[in-house]
Amino acid sequence: MRKTSIEQKWHQLSEEARGEAEKLPPGKQRAALERKARQLETASQINQWLSSAELKPPS
């Protein structure tokens, strides 16, 4: 069994939230799901950036 990285999990959850939001009419619930999707994408990108080999501590 292949282990899913946290970035993959967050991306998957983001896609699910976005898909659910598309099914809803405009309103608070849809906006909340869209916001959740964006937050998950941002968290995934930040985590990926922080764990990249190119990131070096300040000298």
C-alpha positions as CSV (number, residue, x, y, z in Angstrom):
1,M,0.0,0.0,0.0
2,R,1.4,3.4,-1.0
3,K,1.4,6.1,1.6
4,T,-0.2,9.5,0.6
5,S,1.8,12.6,1.4
6,I,0.2,15.4,3.3
7,E,0.4,17.6,0.2
8,Q,-1.5,15.0,-1.8
9,K,-4.1,14.6,0.9
10,W,-4.6,18.4,1.1
11,H,-4.9,18.6,-2.7
12,Q,-7.5,15.8,-2.7
13,L,-9.5,17.5,0.0
14,S,-9.3,20.8,-1.9
15,E,-10.6,19.2,-5.0
16,E,-13.5,17.5,-3.1
17,A,-14.4,20.8,-1.4
18,R,-14.3,22.6,-4.8
19,G,-16.5,19.9,-6.3
20,E,-19.0,20.2,-3.5
21,A,-19.0,24.0,-3.8
22,E,-19.8,23.8,-7.5
23,K,-23.0,21.8,-6.7
24,L,-24.3,24.6,-4.4
25,P,-26.0,27.8,-5.3
26,P,-24.2,31.1,-4.5
27,G,-24.3,31.7,-0.8
28,K,-22.5,31.3,2.6
29,Q,-22.1,27.5,2.3
30,R,-20.6,27.7,-1.1
31,A,-18.3,30.5,-0.2
32,A,-17.1,28.6,2.9
33,L,-16.3,25.5,0.8
34,E,-14.4,27.6,-1.8
35,R,-12.5,29.3,1.0
36,K,-11.6,25.9,2.5
37,A,-10.4,24.7,-0.9
38,R,-8.1,27.7,-1.3
39,Q,-6.8,27.3,2.2
40,L,-5.9,23.7,1.6
41,E,-4.2,24.5,-1.7
42,T,-2.2,27.3,0.1
43,A,-1.2,25.0,2.9
44,S,-0.1,22.3,0.4
45,Q,2.0,24.9,-1.5
46,I,3.6,26.3,1.6
47,N,4.5,22.9,3.0
48,Q,6.0,21.9,-0.4
49,W,8.0,25.1,-0.5
50,L,9.2,24.7,3.1
51,S,10.4,21.1,2.4
52,S,12.1,21.9,-0.9
53,A,15.8,21.3,-1.3
54,E,16.2,24.9,-2.7
55,L,15.1,26.5,0.6
56,K,18.2,27.3,2.6
57,P,18.3,28.9,6.1
58,P,19.4,32.6,6.2
59,S,23.1,33.1,6.6
